[in-house]
Amino acid sequence: MGVRPPRGRRVSARRAAAAFREVHGAMPDGVWAAPGRVNLIGEYTDFNDGLVMPLALPHRTWAAASPRTDGRLRLHSAAAPGGVVELRTADLAPGAVRGWAAYPAGVAWALREAGHTTGGADLHIESDVPVGSGLSSSAALEVATALALTELHGPALPPDRLARLAQHAENAFVGVPCGIMDQTAAACCAEGHALHLDTRDLSRRHVPFAPDPEGLRLLVVDTRVRHDLGDGAYARRRADCEKGARALGVPSLRDIAYGQLPDALEALADEPVVRALVRHVVTENERVARVAALLVAGDLRAIGPVLSAGHASLRDDVAVSCAELDLAVAVANGAGALGARMTGGGFGGSAVVLAEAAGADAVAEALTGAFASVGHRPPHVFPVRPAAGARREL
């Protein structure tokens, strides 16, 4: 089979605008887009004030939109049945909207809560970011909506502010206690770079990451095992991390230096679950720092073992992997990949693989064969290059 793009409809800003006209009866005032993301390294660290290093995908969510003066939101998605969802912005409150519409509605609510004039809007959503694959389809939807609403009603907000508002929408309105990484990646990433983000102070730098000129490929392996971070498992791990910080007398696990880890683990000997999470967060911050240093030095191949070590930590200490993700990582490494790890919140979703370009097809074929041999659905394996963050496209 080899490496190929993910299946799905071909989406573009013009397609989104044309679909908006079919739904809402006129061409939109504009089309805004935000990307999905792959996290190269730095998992379960963002809500611990830690370090992360995502990159934006070429796959995007488009929000075609026009303003309304009657305070109503009329929301439509090409991927959702049921037609237009109509809401009054004055009635928006946490828990009042369910399903996919909660994400754009939550953004409108967060903007209103922050004192921004949003008014109403007609929106049509198109996307080629795989849903439930650990590639941040929700953050792409939130940031695209936030960019559209703020530019329609003014004033435009800086990308980091959009990310904060989108995160608040997901935390407080949708009810998923995610960190800031996904929304910041969607809003702030740069083409040809990974984003080194300190989630404590939101300082960020763009680290060059261009695998193709080095004869490498970065592959995403969508296991097609869908996950739902709203089911409570993600929230329990966040709560246990906060419990560990309290037990160790620090504001967050970010404050445990790598050299202090042995003493921290000894202090948590009677709390095995919390102890394991602390070990992961502290060592994962160290892995992010190592990958950043290697990329700056231009030693892309050397990050492979660090990726694989990150997967082992997520599997064993955080317990958020699954059989399909473990199989993907093991088979990819066995087929000659330089390194591989699950990416995203886990419980399904995707893995990321760094491979030699000459061997990428062999890795993909080994993955397809291995999944078939144990009766799993065939994975979608496709190459990605670091793309740009959110922007107006039409």
Legacy VTK file of the C-alpha trace (Angstrom):
# vtk DataFile Version 3.0
C-alpha trace
ASCII
DATASET POLYDATA
POINTS 394 float
0.000 0.000 0.000
2.709 2.494 0.936
2.303 5.958 2.376
-0.666 7.923 1.111
-2.777 10.895 2.190
-5.725 10.193 4.498
-9.016 9.375 2.878
-11.789 11.898 2.791
-13.371 14.672 0.830
-11.203 17.308 -0.740
-11.778 20.525 1.187
-10.758 24.094 0.414
-11.731 27.636 1.331
-13.665 27.986 -1.928
-15.539 24.754 -1.287
-16.436 25.979 2.198
-17.674 29.300 0.772
-19.798 27.540 -1.848
-21.297 25.239 0.776
-22.030 28.258 2.990
-24.038 29.779 0.147
-26.055 26.573 -0.247
-26.864 26.535 3.473
-27.263 30.219 4.305
-28.367 31.653 0.963
-25.492 34.064 0.249
-21.717 34.045 -0.021
-19.894 34.465 3.303
-17.997 37.582 4.311
-14.903 35.427 4.640
-13.409 31.990 5.288
-11.002 31.372 8.146
-9.012 28.205 8.797
-7.054 26.588 11.619
-4.984 23.391 11.486
-4.994 20.178 13.416
-1.765 19.306 15.134
0.623 16.476 15.855
2.545 16.700 19.085
6.124 15.713 18.365
6.948 15.364 22.073
5.553 16.627 25.366
2.397 14.767 26.384
0.415 15.287 29.598
2.731 18.173 30.488
0.682 21.157 29.351
-1.737 21.140 32.278
1.287 20.751 34.565
2.842 24.064 33.414
5.358 22.037 31.436
7.009 21.981 28.024
5.493 20.782 24.750
6.546 20.705 21.109
3.654 20.396 18.643
3.561 21.157 14.938
0.619 22.141 12.781
-0.775 19.693 10.239
-1.641 20.592 6.656
-5.145 19.315 7.510
-7.429 22.183 8.472
-10.872 23.207 9.629
-12.534 26.001 7.663
-15.129 28.359 9.116
-17.054 30.271 6.444
-18.913 33.052 8.203
-20.967 36.224 7.954
-22.111 38.513 10.794
-25.685 38.799 12.008
-27.288 41.722 13.808
-29.987 39.778 15.667
-27.762 38.089 18.251
-28.267 34.629 16.785
-25.748 31.956 15.908
-26.734 29.716 13.003
-24.249 26.850 12.886
-23.884 24.198 10.210
-21.298 21.472 9.700
-20.722 19.416 6.577
-19.857 16.458 8.813
-22.840 16.576 11.170
-26.406 15.469 10.461
-29.384 17.498 11.530
-29.093 20.697 9.567
-28.572 24.161 11.022
-28.246 24.563 14.794
-29.728 27.927 15.802
-28.870 29.543 19.141
-29.243 32.924 20.822
-25.893 34.272 22.013
-27.593 35.765 25.087
-28.715 32.270 26.145
-25.306 30.594 25.887
-24.168 28.988 29.137
-22.035 25.973 30.065
-24.015 22.786 29.589
-26.655 24.415 27.413
-25.350 23.036 24.093
-24.364 19.461 23.313
-22.554 17.738 20.463
-20.315 19.361 17.880
-22.094 22.742 18.130
-20.877 23.154 21.722
-17.389 23.973 20.428
-18.224 27.025 18.260
-20.977 28.063 20.686
-18.478 27.828 23.533
-16.125 30.152 21.673
-18.895 32.749 21.279
-19.662 32.400 24.984
-15.972 32.741 25.961
-15.630 35.874 23.861
-18.728 37.361 25.489
-17.476 36.437 28.967
-14.155 38.163 28.205
-15.956 41.361 27.265
-15.618 41.136 23.496
-18.498 42.149 21.247
-19.412 39.099 19.208
-22.934 39.709 17.932
-24.399 36.859 15.945
-23.132 34.976 12.932
-23.947 32.438 10.281
-21.253 29.753 10.121
-20.584 26.754 7.957
-17.841 24.336 8.987
-15.777 22.084 6.721
-12.808 20.026 7.880
-10.336 17.393 6.800
-8.831 16.976 10.287
-9.669 13.401 11.332
-12.062 13.456 14.297
-11.200 11.428 17.381
-7.706 10.650 16.100
-5.709 12.616 18.663
-4.979 15.325 16.079
-6.879 18.141 17.816
-9.912 18.482 15.590
-11.695 20.265 18.444
-8.969 22.892 18.850
-8.942 23.498 15.088
-12.704 24.104 15.182
-12.456 26.400 18.186
-9.605 28.511 16.843
-11.097 28.821 13.347
-14.360 29.980 14.926
-12.601 32.407 17.270
-10.647 33.927 14.407
-13.787 34.282 12.296
-15.917 35.842 15.051
-13.276 38.305 16.179
-12.479 39.477 12.669
-16.174 39.762 11.790
-17.027 41.829 14.846
-13.609 43.315 15.693
-11.161 44.014 16.964
-8.880 41.199 15.792
-7.014 39.514 18.647
-3.416 38.244 18.730
-3.000 34.483 18.223
-2.020 33.705 21.803
-5.142 35.491 23.078
-7.310 33.506 20.651
-5.745 30.312 21.985
-6.539 31.254 25.578
-10.172 32.010 24.746
-10.535 28.762 22.799
-9.086 26.778 25.699
-11.479 28.481 28.110
-14.370 27.509 25.836
-13.335 23.849 25.890
-12.651 23.804 29.636
-15.621 25.752 30.954
-18.295 25.401 28.264
-17.662 21.963 26.738
-16.318 20.489 29.969
-13.000 19.003 28.817
-10.123 20.025 31.151
-7.509 20.256 28.389
-4.322 22.270 28.637
-3.325 25.125 26.350
-1.143 23.207 23.877
-3.675 22.270 21.207
-5.211 25.696 20.837
-1.798 27.409 20.835
-0.569 25.055 18.136
-3.628 25.769 16.001
-3.250 29.528 16.455
0.510 30.065 16.527
2.484 27.395 14.632
4.735 28.309 11.712
5.370 26.404 8.516
8.542 24.313 8.570
8.863 24.519 12.348
7.868 22.782 15.545
6.577 25.045 18.309
8.537 24.913 21.556
5.970 26.146 24.068
6.402 26.766 27.769
2.857 26.389 29.031
3.599 28.214 32.289
4.379 31.632 30.820
3.289 30.865 27.217
6.700 31.859 25.890
7.280 30.158 22.590
9.896 29.781 19.905
9.775 28.236 16.482
12.327 25.453 16.127
13.220 24.480 12.537
11.967 20.990 11.713
12.088 19.972 8.069
12.432 16.185 7.794
12.119 15.916 3.999
15.370 17.726 3.050
17.186 15.429 5.487
15.880 12.330 3.742
13.359 11.643 6.480
9.580 11.310 6.698
7.305 12.123 9.578
4.342 9.740 9.390
1.038 9.854 11.214
-0.572 6.495 11.917
-4.287 6.944 12.564
-5.262 3.715 14.303
-8.940 4.556 13.691
-9.637 3.811 17.345
-11.722 6.807 18.309
-11.232 8.419 21.691
-13.253 10.828 23.795
-11.403 12.993 26.297
-14.695 13.988 27.857
-15.283 10.531 29.319
-13.458 11.247 32.583
-10.194 9.290 32.196
-8.261 12.354 31.060
-9.704 14.446 33.891
-8.718 11.800 36.466
-5.102 11.949 35.350
-5.110 15.706 35.587
-6.564 15.513 39.090
-3.924 12.957 40.114
-1.156 15.211 38.798
-2.543 18.057 40.907
-2.673 15.683 43.876
1.003 14.866 43.325
1.949 18.542 43.232
0.119 19.151 46.522
1.790 16.165 48.141
5.209 17.436 47.076
4.472 21.009 48.164
4.917 22.637 44.753
2.566 24.762 42.625
2.730 22.225 39.766
4.779 19.243 38.682
6.780 21.585 36.450
8.530 22.694 39.636
10.106 19.264 40.166
13.514 19.399 38.475
14.842 16.285 36.773
17.562 15.950 39.407
14.963 16.040 42.176
12.983 13.140 40.749
14.431 10.338 42.940
13.497 12.184 46.136
10.033 13.003 44.775
9.368 9.387 43.887
10.500 8.221 47.319
8.112 10.684 48.944
5.239 9.181 46.937
6.051 5.523 47.629
2.565 4.924 49.056
0.802 6.517 46.053
1.748 4.316 43.078
-0.608 5.913 40.547
0.405 9.464 41.433
4.051 8.420 41.656
3.990 7.086 38.100
2.385 10.260 36.764
5.001 12.409 38.483
7.754 10.299 36.927
6.230 10.745 33.499
5.764 14.512 33.712
9.275 15.197 34.980
10.965 12.906 32.459
8.742 14.136 29.623
9.780 17.739 30.252
13.362 16.549 30.009
12.587 14.776 26.716
11.125 17.978 25.257
14.295 19.852 26.176
16.441 17.128 24.596
14.463 17.113 21.343
14.617 20.902 21.118
18.384 20.848 21.551
18.795 18.116 18.926
16.660 19.982 16.397
18.573 23.199 16.946
21.781 21.228 16.375
20.319 19.789 13.158
20.526 16.201 14.428
17.021 15.117 13.440
17.736 11.394 13.417
18.798 11.441 17.053
15.303 12.398 18.228
13.938 8.970 17.253
14.898 7.123 20.470
13.545 10.028 22.524
10.162 9.647 20.834
10.123 5.932 21.606
11.059 6.558 25.237
8.148 8.991 25.452
5.773 6.303 24.247
7.005 3.827 26.849
6.382 6.411 29.562
2.862 7.147 28.323
2.121 3.431 28.097
3.548 2.386 31.446
3.312 5.423 33.730
0.289 7.321 32.386
-1.553 4.217 31.111
-3.180 6.028 28.192
-2.056 3.836 25.309
-4.040 0.969 23.820
-3.314 -2.271 21.965
-3.472 -0.610 18.549
-1.117 2.225 19.502
1.355 -0.161 21.115
1.249 -2.349 18.029
1.819 0.644 15.753
4.872 1.783 17.693
6.376 -1.691 17.999
5.836 -2.577 14.341
7.123 0.773 13.065
10.302 0.481 15.105
10.694 -3.142 14.092
10.356 -2.188 10.431
13.258 0.258 10.651
11.721 3.501 11.893
14.011 5.767 13.877
11.404 6.225 16.589
7.659 6.307 17.243
5.175 7.296 19.912
1.494 7.808 20.495
0.448 11.433 20.158
-2.407 13.281 21.820
-4.508 12.337 24.811
-4.424 8.607 24.119
-7.049 5.885 24.640
-6.924 5.527 20.848
-6.109 8.039 18.177
-2.788 8.311 16.392
0.915 7.597 16.586
3.722 9.613 15.037
6.673 7.875 13.375
10.028 9.245 12.244
11.441 7.138 9.406
14.005 7.292 6.673
12.302 8.439 3.480
13.631 5.391 1.645
12.000 3.097 4.188
8.720 4.920 4.773
6.705 2.738 2.397
8.073 -0.400 4.038
7.052 0.919 7.457
3.531 1.668 6.194
3.193 -1.756 4.602
4.407 -3.464 7.791
1.822 -1.549 9.803
-1.003 -2.469 7.464
0.014 -6.114 7.490
0.389 -6.277 11.255
-3.016 -4.708 11.894
-4.646 -7.131 9.462
-2.936 -10.125 11.044
-4.556 -9.491 14.428
-7.943 -8.413 13.095
-7.670 -4.650 13.643
-9.124 -2.183 11.165
-6.470 -1.050 8.690
-4.687 2.102 9.887
-4.424 5.268 7.845
-0.734 6.073 7.395
0.182 9.408 5.846
3.162 11.796 5.753
2.971 15.276 7.233
5.051 18.420 7.027
4.896 21.256 9.581
2.281 23.731 8.371
1.176 27.266 9.248
-1.238 28.215 12.013
-4.652 29.856 11.777
-5.312 32.522 9.154
-7.938 34.035 6.905
-8.027 32.191 3.594
-10.776 33.951 1.644
LINES 1 395
394 0 1 2 3 4 5 6 7 8 9 10 11 12 13 14 15 16 17 18 19 20 21 22 23 24 25 26 27 28 29 30 31 32 33 34 35 36 37 38 39 40 41 42 43 44 45 46 47 48 49 50 51 52 53 54 55 56 57 58 59 60 61 62 63 64 65 66 67 68 69 70 71 72 73 74 75 76 77 78 79 80 81 82 83 84 85 86 87 88 89 90 91 92 93 94 95 96 97 98 99 100 101 102 103 104 105 106 107 108 109 110 111 112 113 114 115 116 117 118 119 120 121 122 123 124 125 126 127 128 129 130 131 132 133 134 135 136 137 138 139 140 141 142 143 144 145 146 147 148 149 150 151 152 153 154 155 156 157 158 159 160 161 162 163 164 165 166 167 168 169 170 171 172 173 174 175 176 177 178 179 180 181 182 183 184 185 186 187 188 189 190 191 192 193 194 195 196 197 198 199 200 201 202 203 204 205 206 207 208 209 210 211 212 213 214 215 216 217 218 219 220 221 222 223 224 225 226 227 228 229 230 231 232 233 234 235 236 237 238 239 240 241 242 243 244 245 246 247 248 249 250 251 252 253 254 255 256 257 258 259 260 261 262 263 264 265 266 267 268 269 270 271 272 273 274 275 276 277 278 279 280 281 282 283 284 285 286 287 288 289 290 291 292 293 294 295 296 297 298 299 300 301 302 303 304 305 306 307 308 309 310 311 312 313 314 315 316 317 318 319 320 321 322 323 324 325 326 327 328 329 330 331 332 333 334 335 336 337 338 339 340 341 342 343 344 345 346 347 348 349 350 351 352 353 354 355 356 357 358 359 360 361 362 363 364 365 366 367 368 369 370 371 372 373 374 375 376 377 378 379 380 381 382 383 384 385 386 387 388 389 390 391 392 393
